Amino acid sequence: MNWHPRGFGGERRPPDQVKRDGWREQGMLAVSVEDDRLTWPEKELIRQVGEKLYGRRQENTENHHD
């Protein structure tokens, strides 16, 4: 018998699907300030909200986009 509780086993949802479901079902928004789908003003708004709620991000001197 292959029975697994919800969230255990089976197929994993893609990250964007998890984010979409979180927004639609719980009003939770998970977004990167580096998301290419956002315009500069949208990215800046997200950055400002993040800093207001959680403080400034740590500066990262390493470049992970090589």
GUTOR-118070 format. One record per residue (C-alpha): residue in three letters; x, y, z; residue number from 0. Coordinates in Angstrom, 3 decimals. Each point is the difference from the previous one (the first is absolute). Example, Ala and Ser with C-alpha at 12.3 -4.5 7.8 and 13.67 -1.06 7.14 Angstrom:
+-----+----------+----------+----------+-----+
!   r !        u !        v !        w !   k !
+-----+----------+----------+----------+-----+
! ALA !   12.300 !   -4.500 !    7.800 !   0 !
! SER !    1.370 !    3.440 !   -0.660 !   1 !
+-----+----------+----------+----------+-----+
END
This chain:
+-----+----------+----------+----------+-----+
!   r !        u !        v !        w !   k !
+-----+----------+----------+----------+-----+
! MET !    0.000 !    0.000 !    0.000 !   0 !
! ASN !    1.454 !    3.366 !   -1.054 !   1 !
! TRP !   -1.789 !    2.546 !    2.140 !   2 !
! HIS !    1.750 !    3.217 !    0.997 !   3 !
! PRO !   -1.418 !    2.902 !    1.999 !   4 !
! ARG !   -0.436 !    3.222 !   -1.984 !   5 !
! GLY !    3.377 !    1.646 !   -0.530 !   6 !
! PHE !    1.946 !   -3.226 !    0.478 !   7 !
! GLY !    0.978 !   -2.028 !   -3.021 !   8 !
! GLY !   -1.546 !    0.323 !   -3.415 !   9 !
! GLU !    0.833 !    2.889 !   -2.317 !  10 !
! ARG !    1.482 !    3.285 !    1.154 !  11 !
! ARG !   -1.603 !    3.198 !   -1.164 !  12 !
! PRO !    2.254 !    2.427 !   -1.856 !  13 !
! PRO !    1.121 !    2.982 !    2.123 !  14 !
! ASP !   -2.101 !    2.474 !   -2.003 !  15 !
! GLN !   -3.098 !   -2.146 !    0.604 !  16 !
! VAL !    0.677 !    0.037 !    3.758 !  17 !
! LYS !    0.342 !    3.805 !   -0.111 !  18 !
! ARG !   -3.160 !    0.360 !   -2.100 !  19 !
! ASP !   -2.000 !   -2.221 !    2.356 !  20 !
! GLY !    1.327 !    1.887 !    3.027 !  21 !
! TRP !   -1.163 !    3.293 !   -1.491 !  22 !
! ARG !   -3.407 !   -1.248 !   -1.100 !  23 !
! GLU !   -0.802 !   -2.037 !    3.102 !  24 !
! GLN !    1.668 !    1.955 !    2.815 !  25 !
! GLY !    0.882 !    3.442 !   -1.350 !  26 !
! MET !    3.716 !   -0.745 !    0.500 !  27 !
! LEU !    2.390 !    1.413 !   -2.582 !  28 !
! ALA !    3.456 !   -1.451 !   -0.663 !  29 !
! VAL !    1.878 !    2.007 !   -2.602 !  30 !
! SER !    3.628 !    0.710 !   -0.832 !  31 !
! VAL !    1.092 !    3.591 !   -0.559 !  32 !
! GLU !    2.056 !   -1.420 !   -2.863 !  33 !
! ASP !   -2.976 !   -1.574 !   -1.815 !  34 !
! ASP !    0.328 !    0.941 !   -3.686 !  35 !
! ARG !   -3.791 !    0.134 !   -0.365 !  36 !
! LEU !   -0.075 !    3.150 !    2.152 !  37 !
! THR !    0.691 !    3.546 !   -1.157 !  38 !
! TRP !    2.522 !    2.162 !    1.839 !  39 !
! PRO !   -2.724 !    1.899 !    1.965 !  40 !
! GLU !   -1.564 !   -3.324 !    1.048 !  41 !
! LYS !    3.379 !   -1.349 !    1.142 !  42 !
! GLU !    0.643 !    3.192 !    1.941 !  43 !
! LEU !   -3.395 !   -0.237 !    1.715 !  44 !
! ILE !    0.690 !   -3.608 !    1.013 !  45 !
! ARG !    3.444 !    1.010 !    1.317 !  46 !
! GLN !   -1.459 !    2.846 !    2.057 !  47 !
! VAL !   -2.736 !   -2.173 !    1.493 !  48 !
! GLY !    2.549 !   -2.708 !    0.841 !  49 !
! GLU !    2.288 !    2.517 !    1.708 !  50 !
! LYS !   -2.887 !    1.492 !    1.950 !  51 !
! LEU !   -1.141 !   -3.384 !    1.303 !  52 !
! TYR !    3.312 !   -1.851 !    0.370 !  53 !
! GLY !    2.864 !    2.521 !   -0.225 !  54 !
! ARG !    2.703 !    0.400 !   -2.604 !  55 !
! ARG !    1.399 !   -3.011 !   -1.826 !  56 !
! GLN !    3.604 !   -0.997 !    0.594 !  57 !
! GLU !    2.315 !    1.117 !   -2.756 !  58 !
! ASN !    1.374 !   -3.003 !   -1.869 !  59 !
! THR !    3.413 !    0.543 !   -1.561 !  60 !
! GLU !   -0.005 !   -3.343 !   -1.810 !  61 !
! ASN !   -1.501 !   -0.238 !   -3.455 !  62 !
! HIS !   -2.172 !   -3.101 !   -0.259 !  63 !
! HIS !   -1.058 !    0.711 !   -3.582 !  64 !
! ASP !    3.208 !   -1.178 !   -1.682 !  65 !
+-----+----------+----------+----------+-----+
END
